[in-house]
Each structure stands twice: as C-alpha cells, then as structure tokens.
Amino acid sequence: MEAGEELTKEIENENYKISVKGKKIKHEEALLFEGTLTIEKPDGSKTTMPIYGECGC
C-alpha cells in the first residue's frame, strides 16, 4: 500500500456483516493505518467505530 491508498474489506455470515474501511496514513519503518470498523446485525442495527493500527518490524 502507498500512503493515502484506501482499503475496503467486507466479510459476512448469517449473523453479521463486518466492513473495514480506511487508508494508510504514513510509511516509514512502520505502516500506520486509520479508518472505521462497521458491524451490522440481522435486525438492521449498526455499530461504527474508529480504528487505528500500526505494524512494522
């Protein structure tokens, strides 16, 4: 991924649909990522929360 490049991933089963959307915000020794995590339930309710991650060596 390049800085500013967006990522969207969705997975689901009969009980939940989970979406992750975000973008890489910095690339040096570590990759920094920020976005949102959305969980949808069969009753139509949604929960959305901000996420932030870092990985590297």
Backbone as JSON Lines, residues from 0, in Angstrom:
{"i":0,"aa":"M","n":[0.83,-1.19,0.0],"ca":[0.0,0.0,0.0],"c":[0.87,1.25,0.0]}
{"i":1,"aa":"E","n":[0.42,2.24,-0.71],"ca":[1.08,3.54,-0.71],"c":[0.33,4.48,0.23]}
{"i":2,"aa":"A","n":[0.99,5.5,0.74],"ca":[0.34,6.48,1.63],"c":[-0.86,7.09,0.91]}
{"i":3,"aa":"G","n":[-1.98,7.14,1.58],"ca":[-3.2,7.7,1.01],"c":[-4.05,6.66,0.28]}
{"i":4,"aa":"E","n":[-3.48,5.49,0.0],"ca":[-4.22,4.44,-0.69],"c":[-5.29,3.88,0.25]}
{"i":5,"aa":"E","n":[-6.51,3.69,-0.26],"ca":[-7.62,3.24,0.56],"c":[-7.78,1.74,0.49]}
{"i":6,"aa":"L","n":[-8.29,1.18,1.59],"ca":[-8.56,-0.24,1.7],"c":[-10.0,-0.43,2.13]}
{"i":7,"aa":"T","n":[-10.71,-1.34,1.49],"ca":[-12.07,-1.7,1.89],"c":[-12.15,-3.21,1.91]}
{"i":8,"aa":"K","n":[-12.65,-3.76,3.02],"ca":[-12.8,-5.22,3.14],"c":[-14.12,-5.49,3.83]}
{"i":9,"aa":"E","n":[-14.89,-6.43,3.29],"ca":[-16.16,-6.82,3.89],"c":[-16.2,-8.34,4.02]}
{"i":10,"aa":"I","n":[-16.68,-8.79,5.17],"ca":[-16.92,-10.21,5.39],"c":[-18.29,-10.34,6.04]}
{"i":11,"aa":"E","n":[-18.96,-11.46,5.8],"ca":[-20.27,-11.64,6.42],"c":[-20.6,-13.12,6.54]}
{"i":12,"aa":"N","n":[-21.52,-13.4,7.46],"ca":[-22.13,-14.71,7.59],"c":[-23.61,-14.49,7.87]}
{"i":13,"aa":"E","n":[-24.32,-15.49,8.31],"ca":[-25.76,-15.33,8.52],"c":[-26.11,-14.42,9.7]}
{"i":14,"aa":"N","n":[-25.13,-14.1,10.55],"ca":[-25.4,-13.29,11.73],"c":[-24.86,-11.87,11.67]}
{"i":15,"aa":"Y","n":[-23.78,-11.64,10.96],"ca":[-23.15,-10.33,10.98],"c":[-22.56,-9.99,9.62]}
{"i":16,"aa":"K","n":[-22.43,-8.69,9.36],"ca":[-21.68,-8.18,8.21],"c":[-20.68,-7.18,8.8]}
{"i":17,"aa":"I","n":[-19.42,-7.39,8.52],"ca":[-18.36,-6.54,9.07],"c":[-17.63,-5.86,7.92]}
{"i":18,"aa":"S","n":[-17.49,-4.55,8.01],"ca":[-16.8,-3.76,6.99],"c":[-15.66,-2.99,7.63]}
{"i":19,"aa":"V","n":[-14.51,-3.02,6.98],"ca":[-13.36,-2.23,7.4],"c":[-13.02,-1.31,6.24]}
{"i":20,"aa":"K","n":[-12.96,-0.02,6.52],"ca":[-12.59,0.97,5.51],"c":[-11.56,1.9,6.11]}
{"i":21,"aa":"G","n":[-10.53,2.2,5.36],"ca":[-9.52,3.1,5.87],"c":[-8.44,3.36,4.85]}
{"i":22,"aa":"K","n":[-7.38,4.0,5.34],"ca":[-6.26,4.3,4.45],"c":[-4.96,4.31,5.22]}
{"i":23,"aa":"K","n":[-3.91,4.08,4.46],"ca":[-2.57,4.15,5.02],"c":[-2.24,5.63,5.18]}
{"i":24,"aa":"I","n":[-1.78,6.02,6.37],"ca":[-1.52,7.43,6.61],"c":[-0.03,7.78,6.68]}
{"i":25,"aa":"K","n":[0.82,6.77,6.83],"ca":[2.24,7.07,6.94],"c":[3.04,5.82,6.6]}
{"i":26,"aa":"H","n":[4.18,6.0,5.94],"ca":[5.03,4.86,5.63],"c":[6.47,5.24,5.86]}
{"i":27,"aa":"E","n":[7.0,4.71,6.92],"ca":[8.43,4.83,7.18],"c":[8.9,3.44,7.58]}
{"i":28,"aa":"E","n":[9.36,3.28,8.79],"ca":[9.72,1.96,9.28],"c":[8.47,1.16,9.62]}
{"i":29,"aa":"A","n":[7.38,1.85,9.94],"ca":[6.13,1.17,10.29],"c":[5.0,1.69,9.4]}
{"i":30,"aa":"L","n":[4.01,0.85,9.2],"ca":[2.83,1.25,8.45],"c":[1.77,1.72,9.45]}
{"i":31,"aa":"L","n":[1.22,2.92,9.25],"ca":[0.16,3.42,10.1],"c":[-1.13,3.44,9.28]}
{"i":32,"aa":"F","n":[-2.21,2.97,9.89],"ca":[-3.48,2.82,9.2],"c":[-4.58,3.39,10.08]}
{"i":33,"aa":"E","n":[-5.52,4.16,9.48],"ca":[-6.68,4.61,10.24],"c":[-7.92,4.47,9.38]}
{"i":34,"aa":"G","n":[-9.04,4.23,10.05],"ca":[-10.28,4.03,9.3],"c":[-11.45,3.78,10.23]}
{"i":35,"aa":"T","n":[-12.42,3.03,9.72],"ca":[-13.61,2.7,10.51],"c":[-13.92,1.22,10.4]}
{"i":36,"aa":"L","n":[-14.51,0.69,11.46],"ca":[-14.99,-0.68,11.52],"c":[-16.49,-0.58,11.73]}
{"i":37,"aa":"T","n":[-17.27,-1.21,10.86],"ca":[-18.73,-1.2,10.97],"c":[-19.22,-2.63,11.11]}
{"i":38,"aa":"I","n":[-20.09,-2.85,12.1],"ca":[-20.7,-4.16,12.33],"c":[-22.2,-4.01,12.15]}
{"i":39,"aa":"E","n":[-22.78,-4.78,11.24],"ca":[-24.21,-4.76,11.0],"c":[-24.81,-6.08,11.47]}
{"i":40,"aa":"K","n":[-25.92,-6.0,12.23],"ca":[-26.62,-7.18,12.74],"c":[-27.85,-7.46,11.88]}
{"i":41,"aa":"P","n":[-28.37,-8.67,11.95],"ca":[-29.54,-9.02,11.14],"c":[-30.77,-8.15,11.42]}
{"i":42,"aa":"D","n":[-30.87,-7.57,12.61],"ca":[-32.03,-6.72,12.94],"c":[-31.91,-5.32,12.33]}
{"i":43,"aa":"G","n":[-30.82,-5.07,11.59],"ca":[-30.63,-3.78,10.93],"c":[-29.8,-2.79,11.72]}
{"i":44,"aa":"S","n":[-29.48,-3.09,12.96],"ca":[-28.69,-2.16,13.76],"c":[-27.23,-2.18,13.3]}
{"i":45,"aa":"K","n":[-26.58,-1.01,13.41],"ca":[-25.19,-0.84,13.0],"c":[-24.39,-0.22,14.13]}
{"i":46,"aa":"T","n":[-23.16,-0.66,14.26],"ca":[-22.21,-0.06,15.18],"c":[-20.98,0.31,14.37]}
{"i":47,"aa":"T","n":[-20.57,1.57,14.43],"ca":[-19.39,2.04,13.7],"c":[-18.42,2.65,14.7]}
{"i":48,"aa":"M","n":[-17.14,2.28,14.57],"ca":[-16.13,2.81,15.47],"c":[-14.85,3.11,14.71]}
{"i":49,"aa":"P","n":[-14.11,4.11,15.17],"ca":[-12.82,4.41,14.52],"c":[-11.8,3.35,14.88]}
{"i":50,"aa":"I","n":[-10.91,3.06,13.96],"ca":[-9.81,2.13,14.23],"c":[-8.5,2.78,13.83]}
{"i":51,"aa":"Y","n":[-7.44,2.35,14.47],"ca":[-6.11,2.86,14.21],"c":[-5.15,1.69,14.41]}
{"i":52,"aa":"G","n":[-4.26,1.48,13.49],"ca":[-3.34,0.36,13.62],"c":[-1.94,0.72,13.18]}
{"i":53,"aa":"E","n":[-1.0,-0.05,13.66],"ca":[0.41,0.13,13.32],"c":[1.05,-1.23,13.21]}
{"i":54,"aa":"C","n":[1.87,-1.42,12.19],"ca":[2.64,-2.65,12.11],"c":[4.01,-2.33,11.51]}
{"i":55,"aa":"G","n":[4.93,-3.14,11.81],"ca":[6.29,-2.95,11.32],"c":[7.23,-3.89,12.04]}
{"i":56,"aa":"C","n":[8.53,-3.73,11.76],"ca":[9.47,-4.62,12.42],"c":[10.08,-3.98,13.64]}
